[in-house]
Amino acid sequence: MARKRTLNMRMSVALPWFLLLMTVVPAVGIGTPATNVLRLTSPAYRNHAGIPARFTCDGRNISPPLAWSGAPAGTKSFVLILEDPDAPDPAAPQMTWIHWLLYDIPASVHALPEAGSKHLPAGTRAGTNSWKRTAYGGPCPPIGRHRYFHLLYALDVMLPDLYAPGKARLETAMRGHVLAEAQLIGTYQRTR
């Protein structure tokens, strides 16, 4: 009888925690396909693969083709950031180097062609990269193999004109408006 009472006591203590978890963790149907998963890809290279030289300072220094899908309902615009967290040396990174910032990419746009930085979709605005330019700057690592993160964000607003913002100012303006995000990572090492 004492054992039954102990078991009932444990259940009564555990039950409120179980109910709390049920209210915090949303239920997902088994076998239900994921919908509205934002994906970012490039026909020029696979995720975590090498970036072809034509998109770098050793080549034509043009932006790679990009495509995305799975934007959630309510998406009004996209933001694209290209950054290198391994600067200047991947063995001892000291900063994140910003290569490209775009915002207010219209929700109707789902791709940028090769060299698309030269002909941006109407309404798209550019931010200022680490070279203090509002243009694409391709990978140009001084030493070692660096990782380059293309970060895509779906927003529930069109942002106001931020007058060529840097990354920090752009992220501040995005706060509270990100519906989904995706990334594509490429690598590059100069052969010099």
C-alpha positions as a printed Julia matrix, in Angstrom:
192×3 Matrix{Float64}:
  0.0    0.0     0.0
  2.9    2.36    0.81
  4.38   1.66   -2.63
  1.09   2.56   -4.35
  0.91   5.84   -2.39
  4.53   6.69   -3.38
  3.74   6.01   -7.02
  0.62   8.21   -6.86
  2.68  10.96   -5.19
  5.32  10.82   -7.93
  2.65  10.98  -10.62
  0.96  13.97   -9.01
  4.31  15.8    -8.88
  5.25  14.8   -12.45
  1.85  15.53  -13.98
  1.99  19.36  -13.69
  5.45  19.34  -15.38
  4.09  17.16  -18.17
  1.13  19.52  -18.67
  3.47  22.51  -18.7
  5.58  20.89  -21.41
  2.47  20.17  -23.47
  1.55  23.87  -23.43
  5.07  25.04  -24.33
  6.01  22.46  -26.98
  3.69  22.5   -30.01
  2.45  19.16  -31.24
  3.67  18.08  -34.67
  1.95  15.33  -36.57
  4.1   12.32  -37.32
  4.73  12.08  -41.03
  3.45  15.6   -41.68
  5.69  17.22  -44.29
  7.38  20.45  -43.25
  5.87  23.44  -45.02
  7.26  26.91  -45.51
 10.85  25.94  -44.8
 12.93  28.73  -46.29
 15.77  27.27  -48.39
 18.67  29.07  -50.09
 20.69  27.4   -52.85
 23.05  28.22  -55.69
 23.46  26.37  -58.99
 27.13  27.41  -58.88
 28.1   25.43  -55.76
 26.64  23.15  -53.09
 26.29  23.98  -49.41
 29.68  23.71  -47.65
 31.5   23.32  -51.0
 34.12  25.52  -52.63
 33.05  28.76  -54.29
 34.2   28.93  -57.93
 36.99  31.48  -58.47
 34.92  33.6   -60.92
 32.9   34.87  -57.93
 36.04  35.97  -56.05
 38.75  38.61  -56.28
 40.84  36.06  -58.2
 38.2   35.89  -60.94
 35.49  38.25  -62.22
 34.41  39.25  -58.69
 30.73  38.9   -59.61
 27.95  37.7   -57.34
 26.95  34.03  -57.64
 23.48  33.01  -58.78
 21.15  32.37  -55.84
 17.65  30.92  -55.55
 15.29  30.5   -52.62
 11.96  28.87  -51.89
  9.62  28.2   -48.99
  8.96  31.77  -47.88
  6.29  31.8   -45.18
  2.9   33.42  -45.65
  3.06  37.1   -44.81
  6.54  37.64  -46.29
  6.82  41.22  -47.59
 10.56  41.37  -48.33
 13.89  39.59  -48.07
 17.27  40.58  -46.67
 20.5   39.01  -47.94
 23.81  39.25  -46.06
 27.1   37.71  -47.2
 29.7   37.51  -44.44
 33.02  35.9   -43.6
 33.35  35.08  -39.88
 36.93  33.81  -40.34
 38.69  37.14  -40.99
 41.52  37.67  -41.22
 42.81  34.15  -40.43
 40.54  31.12  -39.83
 43.07  29.83  -37.28
 42.59  33.02  -35.22
 39.48  34.93  -36.43
 39.2   38.48  -35.17
 36.18  39.87  -36.99
 33.32  39.16  -39.34
 33.96  40.72  -42.74
 30.81  41.82  -44.55
 30.88  41.26  -48.32
 27.34  42.16  -49.39
 24.14  43.58  -47.88
 20.79  43.75  -49.66
 17.42  44.6   -48.18
 13.88  45.26  -49.37
 14.22  42.51  -51.98
 10.55  42.2   -53.02
  8.64  39.13  -51.81
  7.87  38.28  -55.46
 11.59  37.73  -56.16
 12.95  34.22  -55.56
 16.32  34.34  -57.3
 19.26  36.54  -58.21
 21.11  35.66  -61.43
 24.89  35.42  -61.76
 26.27  38.97  -61.57
 22.84  39.95  -60.24
 24.47  42.57  -58.03
 24.81  44.72  -61.15
 21.07  44.55  -61.96
 19.13  44.34  -58.7
 15.36  43.8   -58.69
 13.34  47.03  -58.61
 12.95  48.34  -55.06
 15.97  46.44  -53.68
 18.32  48.56  -51.56
 22.0   47.96  -50.8
 23.83  48.31  -47.51
 27.49  49.16  -46.92
 30.0   46.31  -46.78
 33.31  46.2   -44.89
 35.08  47.88  -47.85
 32.7   50.85  -47.31
 31.0   50.13  -50.66
 27.38  49.37  -51.5
 28.31  46.66  -53.98
 29.14  42.96  -53.92
 32.71  42.2   -52.88
 33.74  38.62  -53.54
 35.82  36.34  -51.32
 39.43  37.46  -51.1
 40.91  35.8   -48.0
 44.42  36.91  -47.03
 45.29  33.51  -45.54
 43.72  30.05  -45.24
 40.35  28.63  -46.27
 37.49  30.89  -45.17
 33.77  30.19  -44.84
 31.3   32.53  -46.54
 27.77  32.63  -45.18
 24.94  33.78  -47.46
 22.19  34.58  -44.94
 18.65  35.09  -46.22
 15.85  36.48  -44.05
 12.14  36.67  -44.85
 10.58  39.76  -43.24
  6.98  40.73  -42.58
  7.66  44.34  -43.67
  9.39  46.43  -46.29
 12.02  48.38  -44.38
 12.3   52.16  -44.74
 15.26  53.65  -46.57
 18.14  53.17  -44.13
 20.62  55.07  -46.35
 23.19  52.34  -47.08
 23.31  50.86  -43.56
 26.02  48.64  -42.17
 25.14  45.18  -40.88
 24.47  46.26  -37.26
 22.02  48.98  -38.29
 20.27  46.66  -40.73
 19.9   43.95  -38.07
 18.45  46.51  -35.65
 15.84  47.51  -38.25
 14.99  43.83  -38.89
 14.45  43.03  -35.2
 10.96  41.68  -34.54
 10.2   41.28  -38.27
 12.02  38.04  -39.19
  9.6   35.28  -40.2
 12.22  32.76  -41.37
 15.87  32.49  -42.25
 18.11  30.27  -44.37
 21.8   30.02  -45.07
 24.15  28.78  -47.76
 27.81  28.33  -46.83
 30.64  28.26  -49.33
 34.39  28.13  -48.8
 37.32  29.69  -50.59
 41.11  29.68  -50.32
 43.39  31.6   -52.66
 45.98  29.56  -54.58
 48.43  32.45  -55.26
